[in-house]
Amino acid sequence: MELTKENRVLIQVLLFIGAYMIIRTVIYLFIPATSQWAWFYRDCWMTIPRFVTFCSLLVIDRYIWKSSLFDFLLKDIGRAAFYGGILIFIYLFHLIGSYGDPWPRKFILIAIFTSAIVGLFEEYAFRGVILGHLVKKWSKIIAILGSSAIFTLFHFQAQPLTEWPGIFLAGVALANLRLKGLSLFWLVIIHTIIDAAYFFFGTSMPRFFSIHKLIFLAAMILYGIITYPRDIQEKSVKI
């Protein structure tokens, strides 16, 4: 059976993501995270394959990025600020429970840059290409949960298993906002702020059974339920 253009693009994107994960594994082997500072150093190096993979996805799926998914839509500022502001607040509450030494100030600007690359790569790949394809073939709920599951598995090795529930719920929240019509531009901004906020607190994330972690997970579940897109915006699923 001949593959459609959309299916070929999806397969190519998944292969590139898989190739990135292999490269990440090699880098992790050669630069082990023996300390939090070593982890930061390694994560800075990871910016290169992230950006290269992002550019490769743009070339593969040029039909998507030409269809207004990165538009800076002024009319969406209110919704982006409302939905994104709540999500960011939930994460800030979570990060208050972090512990360990604070990150040095000289790292923060670098961390904001690397977080922006993470946001570009992950939002385009998972809430752009993958979610956009899944929602055309399956129901909303399967597309949201499926893209979020792939997003979570993508963090294999990069994040400990204790962080996977939060990663999955973050994928659901961002997929919901995408299908409610927010452009990838706004999702990249929200994602970047959330990732960069980590570097303004302690170097270790809240423990899994801490009050901050448990309230965070409960709040994310509630956020996912409330923001579930009853009606899909047309512009959110263009391919």
Phi, psi and omega in degrees: 000133182284135179283142174285166179300319181297318180293322178297318179297316180299315180297317179297319179296315179297323178294320178293321177295319177298319178297320177299318181295325177294315178299319179300319179299317179297315179298320179297326179291322183274338178233078181292146180274078181284346177206171179295329179287323176295323177298317180297316178301315180294319181296327176296319177295327180294343179300326182295304178296330176298312183292321178297317179294319177301313179297323178296320178295324177298320180291315180298313187248047182299339179294327180286311187288348174271000184250043168071017182286340179254014181301138172272096186263107183300327181292345179267358183301317181298312181292321179296319180293321182290301183292316180293322180298319178295316181297317179296320179299318178301317180291323178296319176300317179300315185288340176301332179279001178295157180221175183100178181295146176289154177289139176299144182301327183294342179276340192295314180298319177298318182296323179295318178296311181296326178294324178295321178294319176301314180300315179300309184296307188288322179291318179296316183290311191265320178265349176264282186292302188294309179298318181299324178284316183297322185289342177277343184248337184231179177290165180304312186296320179292320179297316181294310181292321180295313180294326179289324177294317178296319178300319180292314179297330177301332182273009174305132180079325181285328181228145178292158182301331180295339180268350184297320177301318178294322178295316179299314181293327175295320177298319178297313182300314182289325176295320177302312182295324178297315182283347173276357173109357177292137181287161177299332177305311182290325179294323177296318179298312181298314180299316181297316180298316181297314181293318181291330181300330180306326185278001176261003182234197181293162185283346181245132180293158178304143178296153189301321183260018176285159181297323180294320180292316183294317177294321178301311181296319178296318180294323180291323176296315179297318180298317180297322179291315184292322184271002180306127185285107178293321177237128179279129176287136183304317186291345186279349184234022178292142175228000000 
